[in-house]
């Protein structure tokens, strides 16, 4: 084993987080933010976190026309990167490409 006895210490979660002087960057990826369940939970989480400790980003797919979009109807204060192809295949970019571009731009800690 290359890491020897320090291997378990190396794998600790906090070794991969930002330093204490910078907030931990968290990227939430949700296929769609239709009103209810996950949308309400993430909305509450993003509104009530300690901004000095965490920086949240949200990447979400587009809701179906039969669904109410929580971000448009209730949570207009929550910014999100919309990735249409997380829900449908109308985009020329694959969901993998769009998500990779979002990840590259936000550089989340977790």
C-alpha positions in Angstrom: 0.0 0.0 0.0 1.6 3.3 -1.2 0.1 5.5 1.5 0.9 3.2 4.3 -0.6 4.0 7.7 -1.6 7.5 6.6 -4.1 6.1 4.0 -7.2 6.3 6.3 -6.2 9.8 7.4 -5.9 10.8 3.7 -9.4 9.5 2.9 -11.1 11.5 5.7 -13.8 13.7 4.3 -12.5 16.9 5.7 -9.2 16.6 3.9 -11.1 17.2 0.7 -13.1 20.2 1.8 -12.2 23.9 1.5 -10.1 25.5 4.2 -12.0 27.0 7.1 -11.5 30.5 5.7 -13.5 29.7 2.6 -17.1 28.4 2.4 -17.7 24.8 1.4 -19.2 24.8 -2.1 -22.1 22.5 -2.5 -23.8 21.7 -5.9 -27.3 20.3 -5.8 -28.3 18.5 -9.0 -32.1 17.8 -9.3 -33.8 16.5 -12.4 -36.8 18.9 -11.9 -37.9 21.3 -9.2 -41.6 20.6 -9.4 -43.6 21.9 -6.4 -43.4 19.5 -3.4 -40.9 17.1 -1.7 -37.4 17.7 -2.8 -38.0 21.2 -4.2 -39.4 22.4 -0.8 -36.5 20.8 1.1 -33.8 22.3 -1.1 -35.5 25.6 -1.1 -35.6 25.7 2.7 -32.0 24.5 2.9 -30.7 27.1 0.5 -32.6 29.9 2.3 -31.5 29.0 5.9 -27.9 27.9 5.6 -24.9 29.7 7.1 -23.6 31.7 4.2 -20.2 32.1 5.8 -19.8 28.3 6.0 -21.5 27.2 2.8 -22.0 28.3 -0.8 -24.9 26.5 -2.5 -25.5 26.2 -6.2 -28.5 24.5 -7.8 -28.6 22.8 -11.2 -32.1 21.7 -12.2 -33.9 20.2 -15.1 -37.0 21.8 -16.6 -40.5 20.8 -15.4 -43.0 19.2 -17.6 -45.8 21.5 -18.8 -48.2 19.7 -16.6 -46.1 20.4 -13.4 -45.7 23.6 -11.4 -42.1 24.8 -11.3 -41.3 25.6 -7.7 -38.6 28.0 -8.7 -41.0 30.1 -10.8 -44.0 29.8 -8.6 -42.7 30.0 -5.0 -38.9 30.2 -4.8 -38.1 33.1 -7.2 -35.3 34.1 -4.8 -33.3 30.9 -5.4 -30.9 31.1 -8.4 -30.6 28.0 -10.5 -28.8 26.8 -13.6 -31.4 25.3 -15.8 -30.4 22.2 -17.7 -33.2 21.3 -20.0 -31.8 17.9 -21.1 -31.8 16.6 -17.5 -35.6 16.1 -18.2 -35.9 15.9 -21.9 -33.6 15.1 -24.9 -34.3 18.2 -27.0 -30.8 19.6 -26.5 -27.9 19.1 -28.8 -25.6 18.8 -25.7 -25.9 15.7 -23.6 -26.8 15.9 -20.0 -23.3 14.7 -19.2 -21.8 17.7 -21.2 -24.1 20.3 -19.6 -23.5 18.9 -16.1 -19.7 18.8 -16.7 -19.8 22.5 -17.8 -21.8 23.4 -14.6 -19.4 21.4 -12.4 -16.4 23.1 -14.0 -17.9 26.5 -13.5 -18.9 26.1 -9.9 -16.0 23.8 -8.7 -18.0 22.3 -5.8 -16.3 20.9 -2.7 -19.0 18.2 -2.4 
